[in-house]
Amino acid sequence: MINKGAPISGIGFESHLGPAWINLQKIESALDTFWNEFHIPLWITEFDWNGNNGGDHSQHAIELDNFYRLCLR
């Protein structure tokens, strides 16, 4: 689409993850692939992590923090 002149100014990613821990290296590799291909802003438009820890959100907070830090690089 971009090669045909479509006015695309960014790519959005919905991030529905879990219940396993987030594989940051895999996400970083995927984001790098998109950046290297298109060189336009990448946006995380949604984030949720469906961890299976019985209402304890401490691991959710860690996963979210790690994910945000990755996206700020």
DADAGI-V904397 format. One record per pair of residues at least 4 apart in sequence whose ideal C-beta (glycine too) atoms are under 7 Angstrom apart, sorted by the first residue. I is the first residue (numbers start at 1). J is the second residue. D is the distance in Angstrom with one decimal. If there is no record, write none. Layout:
# DADAGI-V904397
i-><I & I>
j-><J & J>
d-><D & D>
This chain:
# DADAGI-V904397
i-><1 & 1 & 2 & 2 & 2 & 8 & 9 & 10 & 10 & 10 & 10 & 11 & 11 & 11 & 11 & 11 & 12 & 12 & 13 & 13 & 13 & 13 & 14 & 14 & 15 & 15 & 15 & 16 & 16 & 17 & 17 & 18 & 18 & 18 & 19 & 19 & 19 & 21 & 22 & 22 & 22 & 22 & 22 & 23 & 24 & 24 & 24 & 25 & 26 & 27 & 27 & 28 & 28 & 29 & 30 & 31 & 31 & 32 & 33 & 34 & 34 & 35 & 35 & 44 & 47 & 47 & 49 & 49 & 49 & 51 & 51 & 51 & 53 & 57 & 58 & 59 & 60 & 61 & 62 & 63 & 64 & 65 & 66 & 67 & 68>
j-><6 & 8 & 6 & 8 & 38 & 40 & 40 & 40 & 41 & 42 & 43 & 34 & 38 & 40 & 42 & 43 & 43 & 45 & 42 & 43 & 44 & 45 & 45 & 46 & 44 & 46 & 47 & 46 & 48 & 22 & 49 & 49 & 50 & 51 & 50 & 51 & 52 & 63 & 27 & 49 & 63 & 66 & 67 & 27 & 28 & 66 & 70 & 29 & 30 & 31 & 70 & 32 & 70 & 33 & 34 & 35 & 42 & 36 & 37 & 38 & 42 & 39 & 42 & 71 & 64 & 67 & 60 & 63 & 64 & 59 & 60 & 63 & 59 & 61 & 62 & 63 & 64 & 65 & 66 & 67 & 68 & 69 & 70 & 71 & 72>
d-><4.0 & 6.2 & 5.9 & 5.5 & 6.6 & 6.6 & 6.3 & 5.5 & 4.1 & 6.9 & 5.5 & 5.9 & 6.6 & 6.5 & 5.3 & 6.9 & 4.6 & 4.1 & 6.8 & 6.9 & 5.4 & 6.4 & 5.9 & 4.5 & 5.6 & 5.9 & 4.5 & 7.0 & 5.6 & 5.4 & 4.8 & 4.5 & 3.7 & 5.2 & 5.4 & 5.5 & 4.3 & 6.7 & 6.8 & 6.6 & 5.1 & 6.5 & 5.9 & 6.7 & 5.9 & 6.0 & 5.2 & 6.3 & 6.5 & 6.3 & 6.3 & 6.1 & 5.8 & 6.4 & 6.8 & 6.2 & 5.8 & 6.0 & 6.3 & 6.0 & 5.8 & 6.7 & 6.2 & 5.7 & 6.8 & 6.4 & 5.6 & 4.7 & 6.6 & 5.4 & 5.5 & 6.9 & 5.4 & 5.9 & 6.7 & 6.3 & 6.2 & 6.2 & 6.3 & 6.2 & 6.3 & 6.3 & 6.5 & 6.5 & 6.4>
